[in-house]
Amino acid sequence: MSTRPTTIDRRGNVYRAVNGQPYLAAMLGLAVAGGLLGCGGPVSLFPGLDALTNGDLVGPVQNTTQVAGDTPLPACVNNGQARTAIHAELFAELNQYRAGLGLNPLIYSKTLEAAADDQVQDLFERSFFAHVNPDGEDPGARAVRAGFCHKYVGENLAAGQVTVLQVMQAWKDSPTHHLNMIDPDYVYVGIGYYVDPFGRRYWAQEFGFDLP
C-alpha cells in the first residue's frame, strides 16, 4: 500500500504520510447502547433494548466467512474462519457494506480476532470501557501481544446492542466508527464478541494494515 501510519497519539488518532505530508485520520471509536463515547456528546441510539442471555451464543461455522485465496499471507495474520456464527455474521455485514461502497473486502485475521475477543471480555471482567486497558495497553499493543504483525491497527468498540444489524447501525451513525469501517487502506479485520453473565453484549472490530 502507498500510505504507512507513522505515529499514534494518546487520543487514538493515527497520522499517515501521504506524498510526504502527514494527515490525521481517526482510528478508534466507542459506542454504547444509549449513547456514544468519544464522538462528542452522548446521543441516544437504542433506548430500552432488552439484553439477551448467554444461551444465545452459537458455535463455530465453516461456510460464511471469506478466507484468502491462493496468495500466501503472513503467518502473523492467521487467516481462517470466524470463531462463531455471530463473529461471521458481523464480518459478512461489514464486507457487504464495504462492497456497496465499492471498497475491497477485508481478509479475516484470527490473530486480530483473538485480540478483539480478549478486549471485549476484559471490558466486563475489569469493569472499564475504553481503548486503553487498565494495564496501559492500547489496541496496537494488544494486537502485537496476540501475535499480529505490527501495532498499526484501528478499533471499534460497542456494548449493549443486541444484534449485528444494531451494532453496525450504531457504528455507521458515528463518524469516527464509520471512517474505520470504510477506510480503503485496511486489509485485515478480526471481530470480537462477548456476552457477560447478565446478558449484556460487547462488540469489537480490529482493523489492520498490510505493511511491508
C-alpha positions as CSV (number, residue, x, y, z in Angstrom):
1,M,0.0,0.0,0.0
2,S,1.1,3.6,-0.6
3,T,0.5,5.0,2.8
4,R,2.0,3.9,6.1
5,P,1.0,5.1,9.6
6,T,3.8,6.7,11.4
7,T,2.6,7.9,14.8
8,I,-0.3,7.1,17.1
9,D,-1.1,9.8,19.7
10,R,-2.8,9.4,23.0
11,R,-6.2,10.4,21.7
12,G,-6.3,7.3,19.5
13,N,-5.6,9.1,16.2
14,V,-3.3,7.9,13.5
15,Y,-1.1,10.1,11.3
16,R,-0.3,8.8,7.9
17,A,2.3,10.1,5.5
18,V,0.7,10.9,2.1
19,N,3.0,12.3,-0.6
20,G,5.4,13.4,2.2
21,Q,2.6,15.3,4.1
22,P,1.0,13.9,7.3
23,Y,-2.7,13.9,7.6
24,L,-4.9,13.0,10.5
25,A,-7.5,10.2,10.5
26,A,-9.4,8.9,13.5
27,M,-8.7,5.2,14.2
28,L,-10.6,4.5,17.3
29,G,-14.3,4.6,18.3
30,L,-16.5,3.6,21.2
31,A,-20.2,3.0,21.1
32,V,-22.6,2.1,23.8
33,A,-26.3,1.3,23.5
34,G,-28.0,4.5,24.7
35,G,-25.0,6.7,23.8
36,L,-21.7,7.3,22.1
37,L,-18.4,7.9,23.8
38,G,-15.5,9.8,22.3
39,C,-17.6,11.3,19.5
40,G,-18.9,14.5,21.0
41,G,-21.8,14.5,23.5
42,P,-24.0,11.5,24.3
43,V,-26.5,10.5,21.6
44,S,-29.4,8.2,22.2
45,L,-29.2,5.1,20.0
46,F,-31.3,2.1,21.1
47,P,-33.1,3.0,24.4
48,G,-35.0,0.2,26.1
49,L,-33.2,-2.7,24.4
50,D,-33.6,-5.9,26.4
51,A,-30.3,-7.9,26.7
52,L,-30.4,-11.5,25.5
53,T,-29.0,-14.4,27.6
54,N,-25.7,-16.3,27.4
55,G,-27.6,-19.2,25.9
56,D,-27.9,-17.3,22.6
57,L,-24.2,-17.8,21.9
58,V,-23.7,-20.1,19.0
59,G,-20.9,-22.4,17.9
60,P,-18.4,-22.3,15.1
61,V,-19.4,-22.1,11.4
62,Q,-17.4,-23.1,8.4
63,N,-19.2,-21.6,5.4
64,T,-20.0,-17.9,5.9
65,T,-16.5,-16.4,6.3
66,Q,-14.4,-15.2,3.5
67,V,-10.9,-16.6,3.6
68,A,-7.9,-15.6,1.4
69,G,-7.3,-17.1,-1.9
70,D,-4.1,-18.7,-3.2
71,T,-1.8,-15.7,-2.2
72,P,0.2,-16.7,0.8
73,L,-0.5,-14.5,3.8
74,P,1.9,-13.7,6.7
75,A,1.7,-16.2,9.5
76,C,1.0,-13.3,11.9
77,V,-2.3,-12.7,10.1
78,N,-3.6,-16.3,10.8
79,N,-6.3,-16.2,8.2
80,G,-9.2,-18.5,8.9
81,Q,-12.8,-19.0,9.8
82,A,-14.5,-16.7,12.3
83,R,-14.9,-18.3,15.7
84,T,-18.7,-18.3,16.0
85,A,-21.7,-17.6,13.7
86,I,-22.1,-14.1,15.4
87,H,-18.5,-13.3,14.6
88,A,-19.0,-14.5,11.0
89,E,-22.3,-12.5,10.6
90,L,-20.7,-9.3,11.7
91,F,-17.7,-9.9,9.4
92,A,-20.1,-10.6,6.5
93,E,-22.1,-7.5,7.2
94,L,-19.0,-5.3,7.3
95,N,-17.7,-6.6,4.0
96,Q,-21.2,-6.3,2.4
97,Y,-21.3,-2.7,3.5
98,R,-17.8,-2.1,2.1
99,A,-18.8,-3.8,-1.2
100,G,-21.8,-1.5,-1.6
101,L,-19.4,1.5,-1.4
102,G,-17.0,0.0,-4.0
103,L,-14.4,-1.0,-1.4
104,N,-12.4,-4.2,-1.3
105,P,-13.5,-6.8,1.2
106,L,-11.3,-7.3,4.2
107,I,-9.5,-10.6,4.9
108,Y,-10.3,-12.3,8.2
109,S,-7.5,-12.4,10.8
110,K,-7.7,-14.9,13.6
111,T,-4.9,-13.0,15.3
112,L,-7.0,-9.8,15.3
113,E,-10.0,-11.8,16.4
114,A,-8.1,-13.1,19.4
115,A,-7.1,-9.5,20.3
116,A,-10.7,-8.4,19.9
117,D,-12.2,-11.2,21.9
118,D,-9.8,-10.6,24.7
119,Q,-10.6,-6.9,24.8
120,V,-14.4,-7.3,24.9
121,Q,-14.2,-9.9,27.7
122,D,-11.8,-7.7,29.6
123,L,-14.2,-4.8,29.4
124,F,-16.6,-6.8,31.5
125,E,-14.2,-8.6,33.8
126,R,-12.3,-5.4,34.8
127,S,-15.3,-3.0,34.6
128,F,-13.9,-0.4,32.2
129,F,-14.9,0.8,28.7
130,A,-12.0,2.3,26.8
131,H,-9.5,1.5,24.1
132,V,-6.6,1.6,26.6
133,N,-6.9,-1.1,29.2
134,P,-6.0,-0.8,32.9
135,D,-2.5,-2.0,32.2
136,G,-2.0,0.8,29.8
137,E,-2.2,-1.3,26.6
138,D,-3.7,0.4,23.6
139,P,-5.1,-1.5,20.6
140,G,-1.8,-1.7,18.9
141,A,-0.1,-3.2,21.9
142,R,-2.8,-5.7,22.4
143,A,-2.7,-6.7,18.8
144,V,1.0,-7.3,19.0
145,R,0.6,-9.3,22.2
146,A,-1.9,-11.5,20.4
147,G,0.7,-12.1,17.7
148,F,-0.3,-9.7,15.0
149,C,2.3,-8.4,12.5
150,H,2.5,-4.8,13.8
151,K,0.9,-2.2,16.1
152,Y,-0.8,-0.1,13.4
153,V,-4.4,-1.2,14.0
154,G,-7.8,0.6,14.3
155,E,-10.5,-0.4,16.7
156,N,-14.3,0.0,17.1
157,L,-15.9,-0.9,20.4
158,A,-19.6,-1.2,21.4
159,A,-21.7,-2.5,24.2
160,G,-25.4,-3.1,24.8
161,Q,-26.6,-3.6,21.2
162,V,-28.4,-6.9,20.8
163,T,-27.9,-7.7,17.1
164,V,-25.3,-7.4,14.4
165,L,-27.5,-5.0,12.5
166,Q,-28.0,-2.8,15.5
167,V,-24.3,-2.5,16.3
168,M,-23.5,-2.0,12.6
169,Q,-26.0,0.9,12.5
170,A,-24.6,2.4,15.7
171,W,-21.1,2.4,14.1
172,K,-22.4,3.8,10.8
173,D,-24.1,6.6,12.7
174,S,-20.9,7.7,14.4
175,P,-18.4,9.4,12.1
176,T,-15.3,8.1,13.7
177,H,-16.5,4.5,13.7
178,H,-17.7,4.8,10.2
179,L,-14.3,6.0,9.0
180,N,-12.7,2.9,10.3
181,M,-15.2,0.6,8.5
182,I,-14.8,2.4,5.1
183,D,-11.0,3.0,5.2
184,P,-9.8,1.8,1.9
185,D,-6.3,1.1,3.2
186,Y,-7.3,-1.5,5.8
187,V,-6.7,-5.1,4.6
188,Y,-7.4,-7.3,7.6
189,V,-10.1,-7.4,10.3
190,G,-10.9,-9.5,13.3
191,I,-14.2,-9.5,15.2
192,G,-14.7,-9.6,18.9
193,Y,-17.9,-10.7,20.6
194,Y,-18.7,-11.5,24.3
195,V,-21.9,-11.9,26.3
196,D,-21.5,-11.3,30.0
197,P,-23.3,-13.3,32.7
198,F,-26.1,-10.7,32.8
199,G,-26.7,-11.0,29.1
200,R,-25.1,-7.7,28.0
201,R,-23.3,-8.0,24.7
202,Y,-19.9,-6.5,23.9
203,W,-18.6,-6.0,20.3
204,A,-15.3,-5.1,18.6
205,Q,-13.8,-4.7,15.2
206,E,-10.0,-4.7,15.0
207,F,-8.7,-3.4,11.6
208,G,-5.1,-4.0,10.3
209,F,-3.0,-2.6,7.5
210,D,-0.9,-4.7,5.2
211,L,2.6,-3.3,5.9
212,P,5.9,-4.5,4.4
